[in-house]
Amino acid sequence: MSNNTKNDIEILEAPYKLPEGWKWVRLGDCAKTISKGTTPKGGKDTYIKNGINYLRIENLMDNGSIDLSNIAHITKEQHEGFLKRSILEAGDLLISIAGTLGRVGFVKESDLPMNTNQAIAFVRLYKDLFDNMYLKYAIESPFVSNELIAKTKVTSIPNLTLEIISNCLIPLPPTLEEQQRIVNRIESMFAKLDEAKEKAQNVVDCFETRKAAILHQAFTDNLTAKWRKENGVSDDSWEEKSIGNCGSVFGGGTPSTSHREYWENGNIPWITSKDMKFDLIEDSELHVNMNGIENSSAKYIDKPAVLFVMRSGILRRTFPVCMVKKEFTVNQDLKALVPNDSVILEYLFYACKSNERKILDTCMKSGTTVESINSDSLFNFMIKVPSLSEQQEIVRILDTVLEKERTAKSAAEQVLERIELLKKSILARAFRGEF
């Protein structure tokens, strides 16, 4: 280790006061080598099916582990030749320095042999003086990580230079044993938090699955079987109707943006696929006035409706269906269906949501540049429709049950946020010498 940097730090004002015996060091003073990888000649076209593991940013996980499931591979000749400078070793500390910044991990023996690209820096520590997990947690601590992000070089892709990494200040206790004791304390506390995190994450992850199961039960007439018995309603009273026969369909349009008078002081929501984020749309990003609607193919709709996205790049993953209960218009990528007297708005919405996957499978157009839904297929799609009174009961039950599920999900998300804040607090205390 060089004494020059140590003297420099003694001259500088310390970021904060450390306990007696601790000192500030630069990460470069902790390492035999700080370097980064490069791209093999020929780029990704040179990747092979089996060979030397080649680390990219997507393989370095938030928890510091390396995901080998989609790892790229290079030849042994590239590894030991052109890319020799970036051959990784067990224990090397890894820091993402391009695009996604400050993600920290380290190389395990089981990851080898491995090389890396230019988006990841590797730090080869003096192992007899520094614990790699101590340095990992130190870099993830609020002060150090914030300092690194603050010094980011902003180009087309945000990046950290090797100089910034090397000059990064690290709070260091007096002995290797003390580093290891602090690591053990952090990991003991993190282990308890991770147990709680796993349970909360499971609630969040399973929300859509539980929601789909609840909707499926509702529209296979099981949800209201007891209600029908109590109200003397026949079990075969449900009928099948096409979505189109449940109401009136309205298309959309876009008032000319070259006519400012169509948009100025607009108070009518002009709904696009970007607004289709919630079950009920309360407002939209853009608004148009009546003059704009009357001078375009857009339709003014002043009745509650169910909205469908008919064309969007997200359609292969999901089929957005929403409700709107105020005056509105839509653009040409959406269709609106105003329910008739035979169906309740919320029932129609839930019925369409319960069939989301089937609608995608049967109504998606093939061979189009942008994913789109065939209008005839959608509005000919059959759904089950009970009496209005049973529809009301189904909506009541679904509103109640799904609100409980949303509340549970929201609570779990808040737990996850608190856990992350607690982890940051633990790291902040640890690297102020409070453990």
N, C-alpha and C positions, 0 to 999 in steps of 0.2 A: 504493500500500500504506500502511496505517495504522501509525503508530509505537506506538500504545497497546498493541496486542497484543504487540508485540515487548518492550515494557517489562514487561508482565505476565509474560511467559515468563522474563525475566531474574530476576524476583523469585522465581518458583517454582523448586523443585528439579528440575533436568533429569532426565528418565527414565533416561538413561545418558550417559556422557561421549562427546562427539564429537571428531573430529580438529580440529586448529587450523584456523581459517577457516570451519568449518561452524557452523551455528546451527539452533536449533529455531524453526519458524514454524507458525502455525496455517493450516490449509487455507484458511480464509476470507480470509487475507491474501494468498493466491496467486491469488485469483479476482476477476474483475469482477462475477460473478454466481454465486450458489448458489441454486438453486430446484428445484422439482419440478413435475410435470404435474398434471392433474386429469382427472376423467371427463367426457366430453362430456354435455351435457344429453340425457337419454333413455337414457344408458348404452350397452350393447352393441347395443341395438336400432337405434342410429343408424349402426352400421358399414355400410360399402358395399363392393361387390365390388372396385372400383378407385377409387383416390383417393390422398390423402396418407397415407404410412406412419404408423401409430400404434403406438408402442413399448409393449409390456407386459413383465412380468417374465419370461415364458416365452421371449421373443425375445432376452434377454441371456444369452449362453452363458458357461460357466465359463471359457473361454479369452479372454473379453473381446470376442469378435466378436458381431455382430448377425445373427440368423437371420431372413432375410426370407421364408422359405418359407411360414410361417403367420402372417405379419404382418397385423394388422387395418388397415382403412383408414377414414379420415374424409373429410368433404367439405372443399373448399378454403375454404368459408365458415366452417366450424367452426375450421379451422386458423388462419385470419387474423382470426377474430372472437373467440368465447368462449375459445378456447385459445391466443390470441396470445401470452400470457405464457410459454408453454412451447414455442415454436418452437425446434427444435434447430439448431445450427450445426456444421459440420465441425470436429473437434477437441474438442468438448465431452466432458468426462470424465463417465462415467455410473456411479452407485453404486446398487445395489438396496437399498431402505430399508424394505421391508415383506415379511413372510413369509420369503422367502429373502434373507438379509442379507449385505451386504458383497461381492456380486459386482460386479466392476469392469470397465468397458470404455470405449470412446470412439467417437464418431460419425465415420464416414468420409464423404467427399464423395459416394460412390456410394450411401449410405444416404438421402440427402436427395431431396426434402423430407420432413421427419419431425417428429412431435410425440410427446409421451410422457404416460403416466398418472402417478398419484400414488405408485405403488410404486417409482418411479425418480427419484433426484435427479440433476440435472446441474450440473456445475461448469465455468464458463467462465473459463479461466485467462488471466492476462496472458502472452500468447504470446511476448513478447520477453524474458521473465524466467524462464519455467518450461516445461520439456519435458513434454508430456502423458503420454508413456510413463514418464518418471521418476516422476511423481506416481502413475500407475497402479500401478507396481511397489512404490512406497513404501507405498501403502494396502494392498497385498496382503502386505507383509512381516509377519512374526509379531508384532512389537510393536504396530504400528498396527492391524492387523486384530483382535488380541486386545483392544486398548483400545476399539475401536468396539463389539465384541460385548459387552464388560463394561458398557457404558453403554446397552445396549438398553433401550428402554421396553417392559415386558412388559404387553400388554393381551390381548385375544382373539387378535390377530395381532401377534407381535413386530415392533417397528419402530424405526428410527433417525430422529430428528428432524433438521431442517435445522440446528438449533443445535448438535447433537452433531457433525454433519458439519463445520460451519464451525469448531468449536473443536478439531477433530482436529489433533494435533501431528505435524509432518512434519520429519524431519532433512534439512537442506538444505546442499549444498556451496556454495562461494563463487561459482561461475560457471555460466552456462548450458552452456558447453562441457564442464565437468566432469560435469554432469547427463547430457549426451548420451554422454560416454565411459563412464559407469557403465551406462547403458542398453545400449550396444553390447556391453559385457563380459557383462552378464546374458544378453542374447539369444544371444550366441555359446555360452555354457555351456548355456543352455536348449535350443538347437537340437540339441546332441549328445544330451541327455537325451530329447528328444522323439523322436529316431530310435529309441532303445531302447524308449521307451514305446509307440510304434506297433507294434513287433514283439511286445512282450509283450501288448498289448491284443488283437492279432490272435489270439494263442493262446487267450486267455480267450474272446473273442467266438465263435471257431469251435469251441469245445468241444462244444456241443450238436449242431452240424452233423456233426462227426466221430463223435460217439457214435451219432447216428441212422444214419449210413452203416455203422458197424460192426455195429449191431444188424440193419440191413437185410440185410447180407451173411450174417449168421448164420442168419437165418430164410428165406433163399432157398436153403438147403442147400449154398451154396458154401464156407462156412467149414470144413466137415469132409469135403469131397470126397476129399482125400488120405487122411484117417483111414479112411473107408469102404473105400477101395481096399486099404489095408494090412490091414484087418480082415475083408475079404471080405463086406462089408455091401452089399446091393443099393442102387443109387441111387434106386429107387422104393419104399424101405421106409418112408418117412414116410407118416403118415396124418393126415387132418384130423379134429379133434375140437372140439366147442364148449367154450368156457371153463367152462360149467356142468358139463359131463361130466368135467371134470378134478378134481373134488373136491366137498366139501359146503359149501353157502353158509349163512352166518349173518348175520342182520340185527342192528341195534343198537337201543339205547334209552338213556333218561336217567333214572337214579334220582331221585326227588323231592328237590329241593334244600331243601325245607322240613323234611325229616327229617335232622337233623344226624348221627344215628346211622348213616346209610348211608355217610357220607363220613369220619367220624372214624377215625383210625388206619388209613385205607385204604392198602393196599399193592398193589392190582391196578391197572395202568395203564388209564385210561379214555380211549381214543384218539379224538380229533376231527380234523377237517380241518386245524386249526392245527398238529398234530403231524406232518403228512405232508410233511416237509421233506427227508428223506433216504431213500436206498434202503432202509436198515434202521433201523427205529424201536427205539431202545434204552430209551426211557422216554417218558412223557407229562407234560403240564402238570398234569393232575388225576388223582387216584387215588380209587378207591372200594373198599369192603370187600365181602365176600361177602353180607352182609346186604342191602346195597343192590342187588346184582345179583339176588338171589332175590326181591326185592320190586319188580321192574321188568321191562320187556320186554328189558332188556339180557341178553346171553348170555355166560356164562363160557366162554372158549376157552383151552384149555391145550395146544394143538398149534400148530406153525408154520403161518402163513397168509399169503396175499397179501391186501392191503387195497385197496379201491377207494373213491374219493370219489364218492358218487352225487348229492349236491346241494351246490352251493357257487357263490358269485359268481365264482370263478376258472376255472370249467369251460370258458368260451369260449376261454381262452388255453392251458390245459394240462389234462391228465387225470391227476391224481395217483394213482400206484400205488406201494405200498410193501410191504416184508416186515416181519413181526414173528415172533420166534422164542421168545418167553416167554409166560407166561400173560397174558391181557389181556381187555378188552371194548371195544366201540366204541359211539359214539352213533348216533342214528338217521340221520345223514347219510352213514354208511359201510356197506359190506358187507365181510364177511370170507369168503375161500374157503380152506378147509383142503384141500390136495391129497390125492388118493387115491394108490394104489400105482402108477399108470400114469405119474405125472409128478413130477419133482423140483421142490421149491419154487422154487429159483433159476431153473430153466428156465422155469417158468410166469411168474415175475416178468419175466424178460427178454423173453419172448414177448409179454406184454401191453404192455411199454414200447415194443417195436418197432412195435406197432400203435396207438400212442397217438392219432395223427392220424386214422386210419381209424375208431377207436372213437368219437371225438368226432363225426366227420362222420355216422356211421350210427346212433349210439345216443342222441344228444342229443334231449331232448324239446323241442318247439316250443310257443310260446304260454304258457310258465310265467313267473311273476314272478321266481323264482330259478332259475338254470340247473340242470338236473338230467339225469341219465342214466336212460334207460328200462331197468329191471332185466331184463326179458325179452330185450331186444335185446342187452344186454351179455353175458348168460350163454348166448345162442344164437350169439354171435360165434365164428367158426371160426378156429382157429389150427392150425399144422402141428406134429405131435408125432412125433419119431423114437423109436427104442428108448431104454431107460433108459441104456444104456452110451454111446450117442451124445449123449444129453442131458448126461451128465456131462462128456463131452469138450467140448461147446459151452460149458457153464458154466465149465469150466476155462480155456478160451481167452478167453472174454469177461472173466472176472475178471482175468486177467493183462493183457490189452490195455487194458481200461478203467481199471485201476489205474494203468497207465503214463500214460494220458491225464489222469487226475485229478492225478497227481503233476506233470505238465507244467503243468497249469492252476494248481495251487497255487503252483508256483515262479514262474510268470508274474505271479500276483497279488501275491506277495511283492516281485517286481521293481517292480511299479507302486507299491506302498507305499513302497519305498525311494526311488524317483524323486521322489515327492511330498515326502518328508522332505528329500532333497537340494535340491530347489527352495527349500523353506523355509529351509534352511541357507544357500543362496546369497544369498537376499534378506536374511536376517539380517545376514550379513557385509557385503553391499553397503551397507546403510543404517546400519552402524556405521563406515563409511569404511575398510573393510579391502581394498577393491579399488584 
